[in-house]
Amino acid sequence: MERARRREAIALVMPSLLPILVLSVAPLVVGIALAFTDARLVRRPEYTFVGIDNFLRLAGNGFFWESFRIGMVWAVSVTLLQLVAAMGLALLLNSDLRFQGLTRVLALIPWAMPPVVVAIMWRMIYSPNAGPLNAFLGALGLPDDTNWLGSFSLALPAVVIVGVWVGMPQTTVTLLAGLQQVPSELYEAASVDGAGSWRRFATVTLPSLRPIIVSITSLNFIWNFNSFSLVYVLTEGGPGGRTMLPMLFTYLEAFKNRNIGYAAAMGVVLVVVVVALLALFLRSQFRAEKES
């Protein structure tokens, strides 16, 4: 009977597990294997095992580590700003607004748009010659010739704003669902004790949403760190590599320079580092929850 139950469980899990194995696990294993070869993107590839040569070469590649630093700045900035903006929007959508259903649908529009379309739209907004942003600044009497995506100092902040705008709806929906699960009795008890809006937010809302915040922040960090299409269409890593994210650097190494083995080593390093950072973050969060 126990064996029959196990077979039945396996049969039920396999339809969802098989695509994961084929589309995620298998490519990951192949990528790890390629990282130890000198594979190149050619018509008739001939692979040679080179051991850890790719990783030793990567250790001295200053451009890659600079892209890694930029990627960390990008991922942390976008993740934190998404959380702050989404929290405010979720609180607003959870209140008694007129046309609440329409407002919630409109809040999801950035999430529903393909990243490439979003990037093209924002390129038009940031256009130094005919963009509406510069036109608006000119109407206010401010400089109207700023090259937002071509400036060494403004390119990364401009791209971060786009990343926040794109990812905010998903975080908003998650937080909104959490807000609707908070018992109203807790707010009523806090009000009876004389707590104001900020006090209720700090003592009721945040503690209730902490597990959701930890989960969505972790997922957002992974997604943002692995961003590619949005930044590629906006800046292609420029100007001067100021927006060269690690995934974009790896892509160019693989499909422009055709060094598949070397690019696979970059991918392995990125996976290891991101998993290690997330493990430390989640461990600290779980320890804090246990102590509290």
C-alpha positions as a printed Julia matrix, in Angstrom:
292×3 Matrix{Float64}:
   0.0    0.0     0.0
   2.82   2.38    0.87
   4.54   1.63   -2.45
   1.3    2.26   -4.3
   0.95   5.64   -2.62
   4.52   6.54   -3.56
   3.95   5.55   -7.17
   0.76   7.58   -7.22
   2.56  10.6    -5.76
   5.35  10.3    -8.33
   2.81  10.05  -11.14
   1.1   13.22   -9.94
   4.36  15.16   -9.55
   6.05  14.11  -12.8
   3.98  16.31  -15.18
   5.2   19.44  -13.34
   8.63  18.07  -12.44
   9.61  16.91  -15.93
   9.62  20.4   -17.56
  11.74  21.69  -14.67
  14.24  18.89  -15.17
  14.38  19.36  -18.93
  14.3   23.17  -19.13
  16.13  24.17  -15.93
  18.17  21.41  -14.33
  19.58  19.93  -17.53
  20.79  23.3   -18.97
  22.35  24.12  -15.59
  24.27  20.85  -15.55
  25.41  21.37  -19.15
  26.49  24.94  -18.33
  28.55  23.77  -15.37
  30.2   21.14  -17.55
  31.01  23.69  -20.28
  32.67  25.94  -17.71
  35.53  23.44  -17.52
  36.1   23.36  -21.29
  37.39  25.7   -23.99
  34.11  25.46  -25.93
  33.53  28.06  -28.64
  30.44  28.98  -30.62
  31.44  27.54  -33.99
  29.77  25.31  -36.56
  31.79  22.21  -35.65
  32.77  22.63  -32.02
  35.6   20.63  -30.5
  35.67  20.77  -26.73
  38.8   20.26  -24.68
  38.8   19.86  -20.91
  40.81  22.72  -19.4
  40.07  22.24  -15.71
  39.83  25.48  -13.75
  41.65  27.6   -16.35
  38.5   29.58  -17.16
  38.0   30.42  -13.48
  41.64  31.45  -13.04
  41.34  33.67  -16.1
  38.1   35.09  -14.76
  39.71  35.94  -11.41
  41.95  38.47  -13.16
  39.26  39.95  -15.4
  38.7   43.42  -13.95
  35.91  44.23  -16.42
  33.83  41.28  -15.22
  34.19  42.19  -11.56
  33.32  45.8   -12.36
  30.16  44.57  -14.07
  29.5   42.47  -10.97
  29.77  45.58   -8.78
  27.4   47.46  -11.09
  25.02  44.51  -11.0
  24.98  44.51   -7.2
  24.3   48.26   -7.12
  21.53  47.79   -9.68
  19.93  44.8    -7.91
  20.02  46.3    -4.41
  18.79  49.72   -5.57
  15.94  48.39   -7.68
  14.88  45.83   -5.06
  14.74  48.32   -2.18
  13.04  51.05   -4.21
  10.52  48.54   -5.54
   9.69  47.49   -1.99
   9.22  51.07   -0.76
   7.15  52.17   -3.76
   5.1   48.97   -3.81
   4.36  49.25   -0.1
   2.99  52.75   -0.54
   0.92  51.74   -3.55
  -0.39  48.61   -1.8
  -1.48  50.65    1.21
  -3.22  53.07   -1.13
  -5.0   50.31   -3.06
  -6.04  48.65    0.2
  -7.88  51.78    1.32
 -11.43  52.69    0.37
 -10.82  54.32   -3.0
 -13.36  55.16   -5.63
 -13.03  52.99   -8.75
 -10.86  50.61   -6.72
 -11.09  47.8    -9.26
 -10.04  50.04  -12.14
  -7.17  51.44  -10.09
  -5.84  47.97   -9.34
  -5.99  47.01  -13.01
  -4.12  50.17  -14.02
  -1.44  49.42  -11.42
  -0.72  46.11  -13.2
  -0.07  47.64  -16.64
   3.74  47.88  -16.31
   3.88  44.23  -15.29
   1.75  43.14  -18.27
   3.95  44.88  -20.85
   6.88  42.95  -22.43
  10.29  44.2   -21.18
  11.4   45.04  -24.72
   8.33  47.24  -25.28
   8.92  48.93  -21.93
  12.55  49.61  -22.81
  11.63  51.11  -26.19
   8.99  53.3   -24.57
  11.43  54.59  -21.95
  14.1   55.21  -24.59
  11.61  57.54  -26.23
  10.87  59.21  -22.88
  14.57  59.7   -22.19
  15.36  60.91  -25.72
  17.56  64.03  -25.45
  16.05  65.62  -28.58
  12.35  64.8   -28.66
  11.67  63.08  -25.34
   8.74  64.25  -23.22
  10.92  64.3   -20.09
  13.25  66.97  -21.46
  10.26  68.83  -22.9
   8.66  68.9   -19.45
  11.88  70.14  -17.85
  12.17  72.81  -20.51
   8.64  74.01  -19.75
   9.73  74.45  -16.12
  12.73  76.53  -17.19
  15.22  73.74  -16.44
  17.89  72.34  -18.82
  16.14  70.42  -21.58
  19.08  68.84  -23.39
  20.08  66.14  -20.88
  21.22  62.88  -22.45
  19.85  60.6   -19.75
  21.02  57.28  -21.17
  24.27  58.65  -22.59
  25.59  60.32  -19.46
  28.23  58.55  -17.37
  26.63  59.78  -14.14
  22.93  59.55  -15.07
  22.69  56.37  -17.13
  22.56  53.91  -14.22
  20.06  55.95  -12.12
  17.87  56.36  -15.21
  17.89  52.62  -15.83
  17.18  51.93  -12.14
  14.03  54.06  -12.38
  12.82  51.96  -15.29
  13.57  48.76  -13.38
  11.56  49.98  -10.4
   8.63  50.96  -12.62
   8.58  47.56  -14.33
   8.84  45.4   -11.2
   6.72  47.42   -8.8
   3.29  45.97   -9.79
   4.28  42.4    -8.96
   5.5   43.41   -5.5
   2.4   45.55   -5.04
   0.04  42.66   -5.75
   1.91  40.41   -3.31
   1.89  43.0    -0.53
  -1.75  43.86   -1.22
  -2.72  40.21   -0.81
  -0.84  40.18    2.5
  -2.53  43.36    3.69
  -5.95  41.87    3.09
  -5.07  38.95    5.37
  -4.19  41.16    8.36
  -7.07  40.93   10.9
  -8.86  44.24   11.32
  -9.1   43.54   15.06
  -5.39  44.24   15.4
  -5.82  47.73   13.96
  -8.83  48.34   16.18
  -6.91  47.27   19.28
  -3.99  49.52   18.33
  -6.38  52.44   17.8
  -7.95  51.86   21.19
  -4.46  52.03   22.72
  -4.01  55.44   21.11
  -1.71  54.41   18.25
  -1.63  56.73   15.25
  -1.23  55.78   11.59
   2.55  55.42   11.68
   2.4   53.51   14.97
  -0.17  51.08   13.58
   1.97  50.62   10.48
   5.09  49.87   12.55
   3.46  47.61   15.15
   0.79  45.83   13.11
   1.36  46.07    9.36
   5.1   45.47    9.14
   5.23  42.5    11.57
   2.29  40.89    9.77
   3.91  41.33    6.37
   7.44  40.34    7.41
   7.36  36.79    5.93
   5.95  38.15    2.67
   8.51  40.97    2.56
  11.37  38.51    3.08
  10.1   36.21    0.32
   9.31  38.86   -2.28
  12.54  40.75   -1.58
  14.6   37.61   -2.07
  12.85  36.77   -5.34
  13.09  40.35   -6.59
  16.81  40.42   -5.85
  17.35  37.28   -7.94
  15.23  38.57  -10.83
  16.83  42.0   -10.79
  20.37  40.66  -10.59
  19.63  38.4   -13.57
  18.11  41.23  -15.62
  19.13  41.32  -19.25
  16.58  42.37  -21.88
  15.55  45.66  -20.25
  19.08  47.03  -19.88
  20.2   45.58  -23.2
  17.53  47.46  -25.14
  17.96  50.65  -23.12
  21.75  51.07  -23.16
  23.44  47.84  -24.34
  25.71  48.26  -21.33
  26.86  51.78  -22.16
  27.96  54.42  -21.95
  31.48  53.22  -21.28
  30.22  50.13  -19.45
  28.38  52.18  -16.81
  25.31  49.92  -17.1
  27.11  46.7   -17.99
  25.33  44.14  -15.81
  26.92  40.71  -15.28
  24.32  38.88  -17.37
  24.85  41.32  -20.22
  28.62  40.92  -19.94
  28.23  37.12  -20.01
  25.9   37.3   -23.01
  28.37  39.42  -24.99
  31.22  37.08  -24.1
  29.22  34.06  -25.26
  27.55  35.33  -28.44
  29.79  38.19  -29.53
  33.21  36.82  -28.64
  31.93  33.21  -28.99
  33.71  32.01  -25.86
  31.04  29.65  -24.59
  33.23  27.9   -22.04
  34.49  31.16  -20.57
  30.95  32.6   -20.45
  29.72  29.42  -18.74
  32.36  29.94  -16.04
  31.0   33.45  -15.51
  27.51  32.03  -15.14
  28.67  29.49  -12.57
  30.36  32.2   -10.5
  27.22  34.37  -10.61
  24.98  31.5    -9.51
  27.26  30.6    -6.6
  27.56  34.19   -5.39
  23.83  34.92   -5.61
  22.9   31.68   -3.81
  25.45  32.41   -1.07
  24.15  35.97   -0.56
  20.56  34.81   -0.42
  21.44  32.02    2.03
  23.09  34.53    4.37
  20.16  36.92    4.04
  17.51  34.28    4.69
  19.49  32.83    7.58
  19.69  36.2     9.27
  15.97  36.78    8.73
  14.98  33.39   10.13
  17.27  33.9    13.12
  15.71  37.3    13.81
  12.2   35.83   13.59
  13.17  32.99   15.92
  14.61  35.39   18.5
  11.54  37.63   18.32
